[in-house]
Amino acid sequence: MIFITGPLYSGKKEYARRLLGCSREELKDRAVWDAQDQAKDCADLNNLADELARYEVVIATEVGGGVVPVDPAERAAREAAGRLSVLLAQRAQRVVRVFCGLPMELK
């Protein structure tokens, strides 16, 4: 599995599409994106990471780089998203961060 991360609207899906050599429609069958949203209220992040790692590509938007939310539920969701990203990076054969459309291979 290839794990792609980066800020919002940084070109993650377009990079995945080019990497896989597929159309936008085909990407839906080969990749999952917004993985960070699935972490919210997830009881078992390890199990979720195992499920997501079955895809060729997993895309997650980076969270936690801004102001810490006042709302405890938002803080918990943000922490879960970060922990899921760590678990996905551990399972990935490759980890790529896309910033301004530029891929940076981390692993």
N, CA, C and O atoms as a MOPAC input file, in Angstrom:
PM7 MOZYME 1SCF
protein

 N      0.84600 1    -1.18100 1     0.00000 1
 C      0.00000 1     0.00000 1     0.00000 1
 C      0.88700 1     1.23800 1     0.00000 1
 O      1.95100 1     1.26900 1     0.61900 1
 N      0.42000 1     2.24500 1    -0.70700 1
 C      1.09500 1     3.54100 1    -0.72500 1
 C      0.23300 1     4.50600 1     0.06900 1
 O     -0.95100 1     4.67200 1    -0.22200 1
 N      0.81600 1     5.13400 1     1.05600 1
 C      0.11100 1     6.10600 1     1.88900 1
 C      0.51600 1     7.49600 1     1.43200 1
 O      1.69600 1     7.84700 1     1.43200 1
 N     -0.48700 1     8.28900 1     1.03900 1
 C     -0.24300 1     9.65900 1     0.58000 1
 C     -0.89400 1    10.61800 1     1.56200 1
 O     -2.07500 1    10.48000 1     1.88300 1
 N     -0.13700 1    11.57500 1     2.03100 1
 C     -0.65300 1    12.55300 1     2.97800 1
 C     -0.24000 1    13.95500 1     2.53200 1
 O      0.61500 1    14.12100 1     1.66200 1
 N     -0.85300 1    14.93400 1     3.13500 1
 C     -0.54500 1    16.32400 1     2.82400 1
 C     -1.71700 1    17.20600 1     3.18400 1
 O     -2.76800 1    16.70300 1     3.58300 1
 N     -1.55800 1    18.52000 1     3.05200 1
 C     -2.62200 1    19.45800 1     3.41100 1
 C     -3.80300 1    19.36200 1     2.44500 1
 O     -3.72500 1    18.71200 1     1.40200 1
 N     -4.88500 1    20.01800 1     2.81500 1
 C     -6.05600 1    20.10400 1     1.94500 1
 C     -5.67400 1    20.69700 1     0.59500 1
 O     -4.84700 1    21.60600 1     0.52300 1
 N     -6.26500 1    20.19100 1    -0.45500 1
 C     -6.11300 1    20.73900 1    -1.81200 1
 C     -4.65900 1    20.87000 1    -2.25200 1
 O     -4.28100 1    21.83700 1    -2.91400 1
 N     -3.86000 1    19.89500 1    -1.87900 1
 C     -2.43900 1    19.95300 1    -2.24300 1
 C     -2.11300 1    19.10300 1    -3.46700 1
 O     -0.96700 1    19.09100 1    -3.91600 1
 N     -3.09700 1    18.39200 1    -4.01500 1
 C     -2.87200 1    17.56800 1    -5.20000 1
 C     -2.69400 1    16.09600 1    -4.90400 1
 O     -2.13600 1    15.37100 1    -5.72700 1
 N     -3.15100 1    15.63400 1    -3.75200 1
 C     -2.96600 1    14.23600 1    -3.35700 1
 C     -3.67500 1    13.26500 1    -4.30400 1
 O     -3.07300 1    12.28500 1    -4.74300 1
 N     -4.93800 1    13.52300 1    -4.62300 1
 C     -5.68200 1    12.62300 1    -5.50700 1
 C     -5.11700 1    12.63000 1    -6.92000 1
 O     -5.01900 1    11.57900 1    -7.55300 1
 N     -4.75300 1    13.78100 1    -7.41100 1
 C     -4.17200 1    13.86500 1    -8.75700 1
 C     -2.85200 1    13.11300 1    -8.80700 1
 O     -2.56900 1    12.42800 1    -9.78900 1
 N     -2.04300 1    13.23100 1    -7.76500 1
 C     -0.78800 1    12.49100 1    -7.71000 1
 C     -1.06600 1    10.99100 1    -7.69800 1
 O     -0.40400 1    10.23700 1    -8.41000 1
 N     -2.04000 1    10.54700 1    -6.89700 1
 C     -2.39400 1     9.12400 1    -6.84000 1
 C     -2.85700 1     8.63000 1    -8.20400 1
 O     -2.48400 1     7.53800 1    -8.63200 1
 N     -3.65100 1     9.41700 1    -8.87200 1
 C     -4.15800 1     9.04100 1   -10.19100 1
 C     -3.00700 1     8.87000 1   -11.18700 1
 O     -2.96700 1     7.89300 1   -11.93500 1
 N     -2.09000 1     9.80900 1   -11.19100 1
 C     -0.92700 1     9.72200 1   -12.07800 1
 C     -0.04100 1     8.52900 1   -11.71100 1
 O      0.45700 1     7.81600 1   -12.58200 1
 N      0.14200 1     8.33000 1   -10.41500 1
 C      0.97400 1     7.23400 1    -9.93200 1
 C      0.42600 1     5.88200 1   -10.37600 1
 O      1.18200 1     5.00300 1   -10.79200 1
 N     -0.88700 1     5.72200 1   -10.28700 1
 C     -1.53300 1     4.46600 1   -10.66000 1
 C     -1.83000 1     4.37900 1   -12.15600 1
 O     -2.15700 1     3.30400 1   -12.66000 1
 N     -1.72200 1     5.48800 1   -12.85800 1
 C     -2.02100 1     5.50100 1   -14.28200 1
 C     -3.47700 1     5.20600 1   -14.56600 1
 O     -3.80000 1     4.42400 1   -15.46100 1
 N     -4.36000 1     5.83600 1   -13.79800 1
 C     -5.78300 1     5.56000 1   -13.95400 1
 C     -6.58400 1     6.85200 1   -14.05400 1
 O     -6.09000 1     7.94200 1   -13.76800 1
 N     -7.83300 1     6.69200 1   -14.46800 1
 C     -8.74000 1     7.83800 1   -14.55900 1
 C     -9.30200 1     8.15500 1   -13.18400 1
 O     -9.11000 1     7.39900 1   -12.23200 1
 N     -9.99000 1     9.26800 1   -13.09100 1
 C    -10.62400 1     9.63900 1   -11.82000 1
 C    -11.66400 1     8.60200 1   -11.40500 1
 O    -11.81700 1     8.30700 1   -10.22000 1
 N    -12.37500 1     8.05400 1   -12.38600 1
 C    -13.39600 1     7.04600 1   -12.09100 1
 C    -12.75200 1     5.75600 1   -11.57400 1
 O    -13.26000 1     5.13700 1   -10.63900 1
 N    -11.63700 1     5.35500 1   -12.18300 1
 C    -10.93800 1     4.13700 1   -11.76000 1
 C    -10.30700 1     4.29900 1   -10.38400 1
 O    -10.15600 1     3.32200 1    -9.65100 1
 N     -9.94000 1     5.51600 1   -10.03300 1
 C     -9.31200 1     5.76800 1    -8.73800 1
 C    -10.21700 1     5.35100 1    -7.59000 1
 O     -9.73800 1     4.91500 1    -6.54300 1
 N    -11.51300 1     5.48400 1    -7.78400 1
 C    -12.47400 1     5.11800 1    -6.73200 1
 C    -12.36300 1     3.65400 1    -6.32200 1
 O    -12.62300 1     3.31200 1    -5.16800 1
 N    -11.97700 1     2.78700 1    -7.26100 1
 C    -11.86300 1     1.35600 1    -6.97900 1
 C    -10.49500 1     0.95700 1    -6.44000 1
 O    -10.33600 1    -0.12100 1    -5.86800 1
 N     -9.51800 1     1.82400 1    -6.62500 1
 C     -8.15100 1     1.46500 1    -6.27700 1
 C     -7.59000 1     2.21800 1    -5.07800 1
 O     -6.53800 1     1.86200 1    -4.54700 1
 N     -8.29500 1     3.25100 1    -4.66000 1
 C     -7.77900 1     4.08400 1    -3.57000 1
 C     -8.91900 1     4.50400 1    -2.65200 1
 O    -10.08900 1     4.49500 1    -3.03700 1
 N     -8.55500 1     4.86700 1    -1.44800 1
 C     -9.50100 1     5.45700 1    -0.50800 1
 C     -8.89800 1     6.77700 1    -0.05800 1
 O     -7.69800 1     6.86400 1     0.20200 1
 N     -9.73100 1     7.80100 1     0.03100 1
 C     -9.23100 1     9.09900 1     0.47700 1
 C    -10.08300 1     9.60700 1     1.62100 1
 O    -11.13200 1     9.04100 1     1.93000 1
 N     -9.63100 1    10.66200 1     2.23900 1
 C    -10.23400 1    11.20800 1     3.45500 1
 C    -10.25500 1    10.16200 1     4.56700 1
 O    -11.19700 1    10.08400 1     5.35500 1
 N     -9.19000 1     9.36000 1     4.60800 1
 C     -9.09000 1     8.31500 1     5.62700 1
 C     -9.16500 1     8.89700 1     7.03300 1
 O     -9.65100 1     8.23900 1     7.95200 1
 N     -8.68600 1    10.12900 1     7.20700 1
 C     -8.70100 1    10.74400 1     8.53600 1
 C    -10.12000 1    10.88100 1     9.07100 1
 O    -10.32400 1    10.85600 1    10.28500 1
 N    -11.11000 1    11.02700 1     8.18100 1
 C    -12.50300 1    11.16400 1     8.62300 1
 C    -13.04300 1     9.87300 1     9.23100 1
 O    -13.94700 1     9.90800 1    10.06600 1
 N    -12.49000 1     8.73200 1     8.81500 1
 C    -12.95600 1     7.44400 1     9.33000 1
 C    -12.44900 1     7.17500 1    10.74400 1
 O    -12.96700 1     6.29300 1    11.42900 1
 N    -11.45400 1     7.91700 1    11.18000 1
 C    -10.89000 1     7.71200 1    12.51300 1
 C    -11.80200 1     8.23500 1    13.61600 1
 O    -11.77800 1     7.74600 1    14.74600 1
 N    -12.60700 1     9.23700 1    13.27000 1
 C    -13.49200 1     9.84100 1    14.27100 1
 C    -14.45100 1     8.79100 1    14.81100 1
 O    -15.11800 1     8.10700 1    14.03500 1
 N    -14.52900 1     8.65800 1    16.10500 1
 C    -15.41900 1     7.71400 1    16.79500 1
 C    -15.10600 1     6.25100 1    16.48600 1
 O    -15.95300 1     5.38500 1    16.70700 1
 N    -13.90800 1     5.96000 1    15.98200 1
 C    -13.51800 1     4.58000 1    15.70100 1
 C    -13.03100 1     3.93000 1    16.99700 1
 O    -12.17400 1     4.47200 1    17.69500 1
 N    -13.58500 1     2.77700 1    17.30000 1
 C    -13.23100 1     2.07900 1    18.53900 1
 C    -11.90000 1     1.34500 1    18.42900 1
 O    -11.22900 1     1.14000 1    19.44100 1
 N    -11.50200 1     0.94300 1    17.21500 1
 C    -10.28100 1     0.16100 1    17.03300 1
 C     -9.50600 1     0.68500 1    15.82000 1
 O     -9.74100 1     0.26100 1    14.68800 1
 N     -8.59600 1     1.59800 1    16.07200 1
 C     -7.82300 1     2.19500 1    14.97900 1
 C     -6.91000 1     1.18300 1    14.29300 1
 O     -6.67000 1     1.28900 1    13.09100 1
 N     -6.39800 1     0.20700 1    15.03800 1
 C     -5.56300 1    -0.83000 1    14.42900 1
 C     -6.35100 1    -1.62800 1    13.39700 1
 O     -5.85100 1    -1.90000 1    12.30600 1
 N     -7.56800 1    -1.99900 1    13.73600 1
 C     -8.42100 1    -2.74100 1    12.81400 1
 C     -8.74400 1    -1.88700 1    11.58600 1
 O     -8.70400 1    -2.38200 1    10.45900 1
 N     -9.06000 1    -0.61800 1    11.79800 1
 C     -9.34500 1     0.29000 1    10.69300 1
 C     -8.13100 1     0.41500 1     9.77700 1
 O     -8.27300 1     0.38900 1     8.55400 1
 N     -6.95000 1     0.54800 1    10.35300 1
 C     -5.72700 1     0.64800 1     9.55400 1
 C     -5.50100 1    -0.61900 1     8.73300 1
 O     -5.07900 1    -0.54700 1     7.57900 1
 N     -5.78000 1    -1.77300 1     9.32400 1
 C     -5.65900 1    -3.04300 1     8.59200 1
 C     -6.62500 1    -3.07800 1     7.40800 1
 O     -6.25300 1    -3.50800 1     6.31600 1
 N     -7.84900 1    -2.63200 1     7.61800 1
 C     -8.84900 1    -2.61400 1     6.54400 1
 C     -8.43100 1    -1.66600 1     5.42200 1
 O     -8.51200 1    -2.01500 1     4.24500 1
 N     -7.98600 1    -0.47400 1     5.78900 1
 C     -7.60000 1     0.50900 1     4.78900 1
 C     -6.35100 1     0.08300 1     4.01700 1
 O     -6.20500 1     0.41800 1     2.84200 1
 N     -5.45600 1    -0.64600 1     4.66700 1
 C     -4.20300 1    -1.07100 1     4.03900 1
 C     -4.43200 1    -2.06400 1     2.90900 1
 O     -3.48900 1    -2.39200 1     2.19000 1
 N     -5.63800 1    -2.54400 1     2.73500 1
 C     -5.95700 1    -3.45900 1     1.62700 1
 C     -6.04700 1    -2.73100 1     0.28800 1
 O     -5.97300 1    -3.35700 1    -0.77000 1
 N     -6.20600 1    -1.41800 1     0.33400 1
 C     -6.25800 1    -0.63200 1    -0.89800 1
 C     -4.84900 1    -0.44400 1    -1.44600 1
 O     -3.86900 1    -0.55800 1    -0.70800 1
 N     -4.75000 1    -0.15400 1    -2.74100 1
 C     -3.44500 1     0.13400 1    -3.33100 1
 C     -2.89200 1     1.44600 1    -2.79800 1
 O     -1.69400 1     1.57200 1    -2.54200 1
 N     -3.78200 1     2.42400 1    -2.63300 1
 C     -3.39900 1     3.75500 1    -2.16700 1
 C     -4.38100 1     4.21700 1    -1.10800 1
 O     -5.59300 1     4.06100 1    -1.26300 1
 N     -3.85900 1     4.78200 1    -0.03800 1
 C     -4.68400 1     5.39900 1     1.00600 1
 C     -4.22900 1     6.85100 1     1.11000 1
 O     -3.03700 1     7.14200 1     1.21200 1
 N     -5.21200 1     7.75800 1     1.08200 1
 C     -4.92500 1     9.18900 1     1.13000 1
 C     -5.54900 1     9.77700 1     2.38500 1
 O     -6.71900 1     9.52900 1     2.67800 1
 N     -4.77800 1    10.54700 1     3.11800 1
 C     -5.28600 1    11.21400 1     4.31900 1
 C     -4.79600 1    12.65500 1     4.32900 1
 O     -3.63700 1    12.93400 1     4.02100 1
 N     -5.67900 1    13.54700 1     4.68000 1
 C     -5.31300 1    14.95000 1     4.83400 1
 C     -4.66200 1    15.12800 1     6.19600 1
 O     -5.15300 1    14.61800 1     7.20400 1
 N     -3.55200 1    15.85800 1     6.21500 1
 C     -2.87900 1    16.14300 1     7.47700 1
 C     -3.78200 1    16.97200 1     8.37900 1
 O     -4.47000 1    17.88700 1     7.92600 1
 N     -3.76600 1    16.64100 1     9.64200 1
 C     -4.52000 1    17.41100 1    10.63100 1
 C     -3.58600 1    17.78100 1    11.76600 1
 O     -2.54300 1    17.15600 1    11.95600 1
 N     -3.96500 1    18.79400 1    12.51100 1
 C     -3.21300 1    19.13100 1    13.70600 1
 C     -2.16800 1    20.20200 1    13.54000 1
 O     -1.41300 1    20.47200 1    14.47400 1
 N     -2.09900 1    20.82100 1    12.37700 1
 C     -1.08400 1    21.83300 1    12.17300 1
 C     -1.52100 1    23.23300 1    12.55900 1
 O     -0.74700 1    24.18200 1    12.43500 1
 N     -2.74700 1    23.36900 1    13.02200 1
 C     -3.25900 1    24.70100 1    13.32600 1
 C     -3.57000 1    24.86700 1    14.79500 1
 O     -2.94000 1    24.24800 1    15.65100 1
 N     -4.53800 1    25.69900 1    15.07700 1
 C     -4.96300 1    25.98400 1    16.43300 1
 C     -5.67000 1    24.76200 1    17.01600 1
 O     -6.47700 1    24.12600 1    16.33700 1
 N     -5.37300 1    24.43900 1    18.25500 1
 C     -6.01500 1    23.31000 1    18.92500 1
 C     -7.46700 1    23.67500 1    19.22200 1
 O     -7.74000 1    24.70300 1    19.84100 1
 N     -8.40400 1    22.82200 1    18.77400 1
 C     -9.82100 1    23.13000 1    19.01300 1
 C    -10.17000 1    23.16500 1    20.50100 1
 O     -9.60000 1    22.42300 1    21.30000 1
 N    -11.09700 1    24.02000 1    20.85400 1
 C    -11.56900 1    24.11300 1    22.22900 1
 C    -12.45400 1    22.91200 1    22.56900 1
 O    -12.41900 1    22.40500 1    23.69000 1
 N    -13.24000 1    22.46500 1    21.60000 1
 C    -14.18200 1    21.37100 1    21.80000 1
 C    -13.44300 1    20.04400 1    22.02000 1
 O    -12.63400 1    19.64600 1    21.18300 1
 N    -13.71400 1    19.36000 1    23.13400 1
 C    -13.02300 1    18.09300 1    23.41900 1
 C    -13.25400 1    17.02100 1    22.34900 1
 O    -12.34800 1    16.24000 1    22.05700 1
 N    -14.43900 1    16.97500 1    21.77100 1
 C    -14.72600 1    15.98000 1    20.73700 1
 C    -13.88800 1    16.24600 1    19.48300 1
 O    -13.40900 1    15.30900 1    18.84500 1
 N    -13.71500 1    17.50800 1    19.13800 1
 C    -12.88600 1    17.85500 1    17.98600 1
 C    -11.41800 1    17.52900 1    18.24100 1
 O    -10.71400 1    17.07400 1    17.33900 1
 N    -10.95900 1    17.76200 1    19.46500 1
 C     -9.57900 1    17.40500 1    19.81900 1
 C     -9.38600 1    15.89700 1    19.73300 1
 O     -8.36500 1    15.42900 1    19.22900 1
 N    -10.36300 1    15.13200 1    20.22400 1
 C    -10.27800 1    13.66900 1    20.18700 1
 C    -10.27200 1    13.15800 1    18.74600 1
 O     -9.52200 1    12.23800 1    18.41700 1
 N    -11.09900 1    13.74500 1    17.89100 1
 C    -11.14500 1    13.33600 1    16.48400 1
 C     -9.81700 1    13.63500 1    15.79500 1
 O     -9.33000 1    12.84300 1    14.98800 1
 N     -9.25100 1    14.77000 1    16.11900 1
 C     -7.96700 1    15.16600 1    15.53900 1
 C     -6.85400 1    14.22800 1    15.99300 1
 O     -5.99600 1    13.84800 1    15.19700 1
 N     -6.86700 1    13.85900 1    17.25800 1
 C     -5.87100 1    12.92400 1    17.77500 1
 C     -6.02500 1    11.55700 1    17.12300 1
 O     -5.03200 1    10.93200 1    16.75100 1
 N     -7.26600 1    11.08900 1    16.98200 1
 C     -7.50800 1     9.79600 1    16.34000 1
 C     -7.02200 1     9.80300 1    14.89500 1
 O     -6.44600 1     8.82000 1    14.42900 1
 N     -7.25100 1    10.90000 1    14.18800 1
 C     -6.79100 1    11.01200 1    12.80500 1
 C     -5.26900 1    10.94000 1    12.73500 1
 O     -4.71600 1    10.28000 1    11.85500 1
 N     -4.60100 1    11.60800 1    13.64800 1
 C     -3.14800 1    11.56400 1    13.68500 1
 C     -2.62200 1    10.17500 1    13.99800 1
 O     -1.65600 1     9.71400 1    13.38900 1
 N     -3.26400 1     9.51300 1    14.95100 1
 C     -2.83800 1     8.14900 1    15.30000 1
 C     -3.06700 1     7.18800 1    14.13500 1
 O     -2.24600 1     6.30600 1    13.88500 1
 N     -4.19500 1     7.35900 1    13.41300 1
 C     -4.45500 1     6.52100 1    12.24900 1
 C     -3.38200 1     6.73800 1    11.18400 1
 O     -2.93300 1     5.77600 1    10.56100 1
 N     -2.97200 1     7.96300 1    10.97000 1
 C     -1.91900 1     8.23300 1     9.99000 1
 C     -0.61900 1     7.52800 1    10.36000 1
 O      0.07800 1     7.01400 1     9.48500 1
 N     -0.29300 1     7.50000 1    11.63000 1
 C      0.91400 1     6.79200 1    12.09000 1
 C      0.79000 1     5.30500 1    11.78000 1
 O      1.73000 1     4.68800 1    11.27800 1
 N     -0.37500 1     4.73100 1    12.08100 1
 C     -0.58600 1     3.29900 1    11.82500 1
 C     -0.53300 1     2.98100 1    10.33400 1
 O      0.01300 1     1.95300 1     9.93700 1
 N     -1.09600 1     3.85500 1     9.51300 1
 C     -1.06000 1     3.63900 1     8.06900 1
 C      0.36400 1     3.74800 1     7.52800 1
 O      0.76900 1     2.96200 1     6.67200 1
 N      1.11200 1     4.71300 1     8.02400 1
 C      2.50400 1     4.87500 1     7.59100 1
 C      3.33500 1     3.64400 1     7.96700 1
 O      4.21600 1     3.24000 1     7.20800 1
 N      3.06500 1     3.05300 1     9.11700 1
 C      3.78000 1     1.84900 1     9.53000 1
 C      3.48100 1     0.67900 1     8.59600 1
 O      4.36200 1    -0.13600 1     8.32200 1
 N      2.24600 1     0.59200 1     8.10700 1
 C      1.83500 1    -0.51900 1     7.24500 1
 C      2.21700 1    -0.31900 1     5.77700 1
 O      2.25200 1    -1.27900 1     5.00700 1
 N      2.49700 1     0.90200 1     5.39800 1
 C      2.73700 1     1.23500 1     3.99700 1
 C      4.12300 1     0.80200 1     3.52700 1
 O      5.09500 1     0.82500 1     4.28200 1
 N      4.18100 1     0.40600 1     2.24700 1
 C      5.47600 1     0.15000 1     1.62400 1
 C      6.12900 1     1.48600 1     1.24100 1
 O      7.35200 1     1.62300 1     1.26400 1
 N      5.29200 1     2.46100 1     0.88900 1
 C      5.75800 1     3.80400 1     0.53900 1
 C      4.88500 1     4.82700 1     1.23500 1
 O      3.67900 1     4.62500 1     1.38000 1
 N      5.48900 1     5.92700 1     1.66500 1
 C      4.76100 1     7.06000 1     2.23000 1
 C      5.21200 1     8.29800 1     1.46500 1
 O      6.40500 1     8.58100 1     1.35800 1
 N      4.22900 1     9.03400 1     0.93500 1
 C      4.52100 1    10.21800 1     0.14200 1
 C      3.71800 1    11.38400 1     0.69700 1
 O      2.51700 1    11.26300 1     0.93800 1
 N      4.38500 1    12.51300 1     0.89800 1
 C      3.69100 1    13.74200 1     1.29100 1
 C      3.63100 1    14.63100 1     0.06300 1
 O      4.65000 1    14.89700 1    -0.57400 1
 N      2.43100 1    15.08800 1    -0.26400 1
 C      2.25600 1    15.97600 1    -1.40800 1
 C      1.96800 1    17.36600 1    -0.87500 1
 O      1.04300 1    17.56700 1    -0.08800 1
 N      2.78000 1    18.33000 1    -1.31800 1
 C      2.63200 1    19.71300 1    -0.89500 1
 C      2.76500 1    20.58300 1    -2.13700 1
 O      3.76200 1    20.49900 1    -2.85300 1
 N      1.76900 1    21.41400 1    -2.39200 1
 C      1.76100 1    22.26600 1    -3.59800 1
 C      1.92800 1    21.45000 1    -4.86600 1
 O      2.56000 1    21.89100 1    -5.82700 1
 N      1.35000 1    20.24500 1    -4.85800 1
 C      1.42700 1    19.38600 1    -6.03300 1
 C      2.74500 1    18.64100 1    -6.18800 1
 O      2.91800 1    17.87900 1    -7.13900 1
 N      3.67400 1    18.85600 1    -5.26200 1
 C      4.99200 1    18.23100 1    -5.35100 1
 C      5.09200 1    17.05100 1    -4.39000 1
 O      4.93000 1    17.22800 1    -3.18200 1
 N      5.35600 1    15.84600 1    -4.90600 1
 C      5.49400 1    14.68200 1    -4.03100 1
 C      6.86600 1    14.63500 1    -3.36300 1
 O      7.89100 1    14.87700 1    -4.00200 1
 N      6.86900 1    14.32200 1    -2.07400 1
 C      8.10300 1    14.13900 1    -1.32000 1
 C      8.04100 1    12.76000 1    -0.68500 1
 O      7.21400 1    12.50500 1     0.19000 1
 N      8.91200 1    11.88200 1    -1.12700 1
 C      8.90000 1    10.51400 1    -0.60600 1
 C      9.50300 1    10.49800 1     0.80500 1
 O     10.63900 1    10.92200 1     1.01600 1
 N      8.71800 1    10.00200 1     1.75700 1
 C      9.17100 1     9.93100 1     3.14800 1
 C      9.65900 1     8.52400 1     3.50700 1
 O     10.52500 1     8.34100 1     4.36200 1
 N      9.07900 1     7.55700 1     2.83400 1
 C      9.45400 1     6.14700 1     3.11600 1
 C      9.36900 1     5.37000 1     1.81900 1
 O      9.63700 1     4.16800 1     1.80100 1

